Amino acid sequence: MTDEKRIQIALQNLGYYRGPIDGQINSFATRNAIRDFNRAYEIGDTAYMSPQERDGLVYLGNLLQLDRYLSSQGSDRRTRTRRIQAALTVLGFYTGKIDGSNGPMTRRAIADYRAANGLPAGYRLGYEDEYRLVNTAKQANDRNIQDTLASLKRLGAAQNGAYNRRPVPVQNRPVILQPAASQPPVQRGMITQQAPAPMAAPVQQVPQSVAAPVPAPQPVQPQAIQPASPVQPTAPASQSNRPMPRETPEATPPQ
C-alpha cells in the first residue's frame, strides 16, 4: 500500500474520488478530487497539496483502511485474522502487514495484548475477547479519524488567515467615499421636509475706477551754465580803521 493509494482511499471514503485505487495521483480524476477536497476544507482552489496536507491525507487514508478491516462482516478465518490484525495495529501491538495470515508476528501481538489486559497467556482469541478487542480499537480509530479531519480544517483556516494578513497593494485598495453630511430636517407641523441648502451670496461686481492718463514726460531743457564770478581779494585792514583803545582815566591823588 503506497502513499498515493492511501490518498486515493482517503478521498474515496470522504466522497471526493470515484476512480480506481491505482496510485495514479496525477490522473485527472485524482486531481479533481484533491481540488474538491481543498475547496470543501477551505485549503485552496487548486489541486496542489502542501506537505502538511499530503501527510494528513496519507495518515487519514491509513486510518480509513483500518476502519474497513474493523468493520468487515465475515466469520471465516482470514477475515477474522485481518480484523484482529487491524485492531492490534490501532492499539499499537502489531506493525506487520494486514494480510489475514496468522504468522509469528500476529501470534506475538496477540500474546502481548493478552498479557497487557490481564488475560491468560496464549496466542489465540475467543469470540468474546475478539469482540472486546475490535470494539476498543474501533472507538480509538474513530477518534483518530476525527482528530485528523479537524487538523486538516485547522490547516485550511491557518492558510486563509495567512492570506488575509498579507498587505493589500496600494493600487488595489478600494476607495471609500464618505457620504456628505445631510442637513437636519426642518419640522413644519406634521410634515417633515428637508431644509433647503443655503444659497450662495451673489458676488458683488466692483466697478473699476478709470485711471487718469499719465502725461507724457517733457524733455529737459539744457540750462546755460553761468561762469562763476571771480573772488575779489579782501584788502587788509589799515591802521586808521583799527579801533582806538579806550583810555583809562588817571587816578587823582588824594589831597
C-alpha positions as CSV (number, residue, x, y, z in Angstrom):
1,M,0.0,0.0,0.0
2,T,1.7,3.2,-1.2
3,D,1.1,6.7,0.0
4,E,-0.6,7.6,-3.3
5,K,-3.1,4.8,-2.8
6,R,-3.7,5.9,0.8
7,I,-4.5,9.4,-0.5
8,Q,-7.0,8.0,-3.0
9,I,-8.5,5.8,-0.3
10,A,-8.9,8.9,1.9
11,L,-10.5,10.9,-0.9
12,Q,-12.7,8.0,-1.8
13,N,-14.0,7.5,1.7
14,L,-14.8,11.2,2.0
15,G,-16.8,11.1,-1.2
16,Y,-14.4,13.1,-3.5
17,Y,-12.8,10.3,-5.5
18,R,-14.7,7.6,-7.5
19,G,-11.9,6.1,-9.6
20,P,-9.8,3.0,-9.1
21,I,-7.2,2.8,-6.3
22,D,-4.3,2.6,-8.6
23,G,-1.9,5.1,-7.1
24,Q,-2.1,7.5,-10.1
25,I,-2.0,10.7,-8.0
26,N,-1.6,12.9,-11.1
27,S,-4.6,11.5,-13.0
28,F,-7.4,13.8,-14.0
29,A,-9.9,12.1,-11.6
30,T,-7.5,12.2,-8.6
31,R,-6.5,15.9,-9.1
32,N,-10.2,16.8,-9.4
33,A,-10.8,15.0,-6.1
34,I,-7.9,16.9,-4.5
35,R,-9.3,20.2,-5.8
36,D,-12.8,19.4,-4.5
37,F,-11.3,18.4,-1.1
38,N,-9.3,21.7,-0.9
39,R,-12.4,23.7,-1.7
40,A,-14.5,21.9,0.9
41,Y,-11.9,22.3,3.7
42,E,-11.1,25.9,2.6
43,I,-7.5,24.9,1.9
44,G,-7.4,26.4,-1.6
45,D,-8.9,26.4,-5.0
46,T,-6.3,24.3,-6.8
47,A,-5.2,20.7,-6.9
48,Y,-2.0,21.5,-5.1
49,M,-1.2,19.7,-1.9
50,S,1.2,21.2,0.7
51,P,3.5,18.7,2.6
52,Q,1.3,19.1,5.7
53,E,-1.9,18.3,3.7
54,R,-0.2,15.4,2.0
55,D,0.9,13.8,5.3
56,G,-2.6,14.4,6.7
57,L,-4.3,12.7,3.8
58,V,-1.8,9.8,3.9
59,Y,-2.5,9.2,7.6
60,L,-6.2,9.6,7.1
61,G,-6.2,7.1,4.3
62,N,-4.4,4.6,6.5
63,L,-7.0,5.1,9.3
64,L,-9.9,4.7,6.9
65,Q,-8.3,1.5,5.5
66,L,-8.1,0.2,9.1
67,D,-11.7,1.1,9.6
68,R,-12.6,-1.0,6.6
69,Y,-11.0,-4.1,8.2
70,L,-12.5,-3.4,11.6
71,S,-16.0,-3.1,10.0
72,S,-15.7,-6.2,7.9
73,Q,-18.6,-8.6,8.4
74,G,-17.1,-12.1,7.9
75,S,-16.6,-15.1,10.1
76,D,-14.1,-17.0,8.1
77,R,-10.6,-17.4,9.4
78,R,-8.9,-15.0,7.0
79,T,-11.5,-12.2,7.6
80,R,-11.3,-12.7,11.4
81,T,-7.5,-12.6,11.3
82,R,-7.4,-9.3,9.2
83,R,-9.9,-7.8,11.7
84,I,-7.7,-8.9,14.6
85,Q,-4.5,-7.6,12.9
86,A,-6.2,-4.2,12.2
87,A,-7.4,-3.9,15.9
88,L,-3.9,-4.8,17.2
89,T,-2.4,-2.2,14.8
90,V,-4.7,0.6,16.1
91,L,-3.8,-0.3,19.7
92,G,-0.1,-0.4,18.9
93,F,0.6,-4.2,19.3
94,Y,1.1,-5.1,15.7
95,T,3.3,-3.5,13.0
96,G,3.2,-6.0,10.2
97,K,1.0,-6.4,7.1
98,I,-2.7,-6.9,7.4
99,D,-2.9,-9.9,5.1
100,G,-5.1,-12.4,7.1
101,S,-2.2,-14.7,7.8
102,N,-1.8,-15.9,11.4
103,G,2.0,-15.8,11.3
104,P,4.6,-15.3,14.1
105,M,4.2,-11.5,14.3
106,T,0.4,-11.9,14.6
107,R,0.7,-14.5,17.3
108,R,3.3,-12.5,19.2
109,A,1.0,-9.4,19.1
110,I,-1.9,-11.4,20.4
111,A,0.2,-12.7,23.3
112,D,1.3,-9.1,24.1
113,Y,-2.3,-7.9,24.1
114,R,-3.4,-10.7,26.4
115,A,-0.6,-10.0,28.9
116,A,-1.3,-6.2,28.8
117,N,-5.0,-6.8,29.6
118,G,-4.7,-9.4,32.3
119,L,-5.7,-12.4,30.2
120,P,-4.2,-15.8,30.4
121,A,-1.1,-16.4,28.3
122,G,-1.9,-17.7,24.8
123,Y,-1.7,-17.0,21.1
124,R,-5.5,-17.1,20.2
125,L,-8.5,-15.0,21.0
126,G,-12.0,-16.4,21.6
127,Y,-15.1,-14.7,20.2
128,E,-15.7,-12.7,23.4
129,D,-12.1,-11.5,23.6
130,E,-12.1,-10.7,19.9
131,Y,-15.3,-8.6,20.2
132,R,-13.8,-6.6,23.1
133,L,-10.5,-6.1,21.2
134,V,-12.2,-4.9,18.0
135,N,-14.7,-2.7,19.7
136,T,-12.0,-0.9,21.7
137,A,-9.9,-0.4,18.6
138,K,-12.9,0.8,16.6
139,Q,-13.6,3.6,19.1
140,A,-9.9,4.6,19.2
141,N,-9.7,4.6,15.4
142,D,-12.8,6.8,15.1
143,R,-11.3,9.4,17.4
144,N,-8.1,9.4,15.3
145,I,-10.1,10.0,12.2
146,Q,-12.0,12.9,13.7
147,D,-8.8,14.4,15.0
148,T,-7.1,14.1,11.6
149,L,-10.1,15.8,9.9
150,A,-10.0,18.6,12.5
151,S,-6.3,19.1,11.8
152,L,-6.9,19.4,8.1
153,K,-9.6,22.0,8.7
154,R,-7.2,23.9,11.0
155,L,-4.7,23.8,8.2
156,G,-7.2,25.4,5.9
157,A,-8.0,28.1,8.4
158,A,-4.4,28.8,9.1
159,Q,-3.6,29.2,5.4
160,N,-6.6,31.5,4.9
161,G,-5.5,33.6,7.9
162,A,-2.0,34.0,6.4
163,Y,-3.5,35.1,3.1
164,N,-5.8,37.7,4.8
165,R,-2.8,39.1,6.7
166,R,-1.0,39.9,3.5
167,P,-0.7,43.6,2.8
168,V,-3.1,44.8,0.1
169,P,-1.3,46.6,-2.8
170,V,-1.9,50.3,-2.9
171,Q,-3.3,50.2,-6.4
172,N,-5.9,47.5,-5.5
173,R,-7.2,49.2,-2.3
174,P,-10.8,50.3,-2.7
175,V,-11.6,53.9,-2.4
176,I,-14.2,54.5,0.3
177,L,-16.3,57.6,-0.4
178,Q,-17.5,59.4,2.7
179,P,-21.2,60.4,2.4
180,A,-21.9,64.1,2.5
181,A,-23.3,65.4,5.8
182,S,-27.0,65.8,5.4
183,Q,-28.9,68.8,6.7
184,P,-31.2,68.1,9.7
185,P,-34.9,68.0,8.6
186,V,-37.0,71.1,9.4
187,Q,-40.1,70.3,11.4
188,R,-43.1,72.0,9.8
189,G,-46.3,70.9,11.5
190,M,-46.7,67.2,10.9
191,I,-44.7,67.2,7.7
192,T,-41.0,66.7,7.8
193,Q,-39.2,68.4,5.0
194,Q,-35.6,68.6,4.3
195,A,-34.1,72.1,4.8
196,P,-33.1,73.6,1.5
197,A,-29.4,74.0,1.1
198,P,-28.3,77.6,1.7
199,M,-27.8,79.6,-1.4
200,A,-24.6,81.3,-2.1
201,A,-24.5,85.0,-1.8
202,P,-24.3,86.8,-5.1
203,V,-20.9,88.2,-5.9
204,Q,-20.9,92.0,-5.9
205,Q,-19.4,93.4,-9.0
206,V,-17.0,96.2,-8.0
207,P,-16.8,98.9,-10.7
208,Q,-13.3,99.5,-11.8
209,S,-12.1,103.1,-11.4
210,V,-10.9,104.8,-14.5
211,A,-7.3,105.8,-14.1
212,A,-6.3,109.2,-15.3
213,P,-4.0,109.3,-18.2
214,V,-0.4,109.7,-17.3
215,P,1.1,112.8,-19.1
216,A,4.0,112.1,-21.3
217,P,7.3,113.1,-19.9
218,Q,8.6,116.6,-21.1
219,P,12.1,116.8,-22.4
220,V,14.6,118.5,-20.0
221,Q,15.8,121.8,-21.5
222,P,19.5,122.3,-21.1
223,Q,20.4,125.3,-18.9
224,A,23.1,127.7,-19.8
225,I,26.0,127.4,-17.4
226,Q,26.9,130.9,-16.0
227,P,30.5,131.4,-15.4
228,A,31.4,131.8,-11.8
229,S,32.4,135.4,-10.8
230,P,36.0,135.8,-9.7
231,V,36.6,136.1,-6.0
232,Q,37.7,139.6,-5.0
233,P,40.7,139.6,-2.6
234,T,40.0,141.3,0.7
235,A,42.1,144.4,1.5
236,P,44.0,144.3,4.7
237,A,42.7,146.5,7.4
238,S,44.5,149.9,7.6
239,Q,45.9,151.4,10.7
240,S,43.3,154.1,10.6
241,N,40.5,151.8,10.5
242,R,41.5,150.0,13.6
243,P,39.5,150.8,16.7
244,M,41.2,153.0,19.2
245,P,41.8,151.7,22.7
246,R,39.7,153.2,25.4
247,E,41.7,155.5,27.7
248,T,41.6,154.8,31.4
249,P,41.3,157.9,33.4
250,E,44.2,158.5,35.6
251,A,43.6,158.4,39.3
252,T,43.7,161.8,41.1
253,P,45.9,161.7,44.0
254,P,44.2,162.4,47.3
255,Q,44.6,165.9,48.6
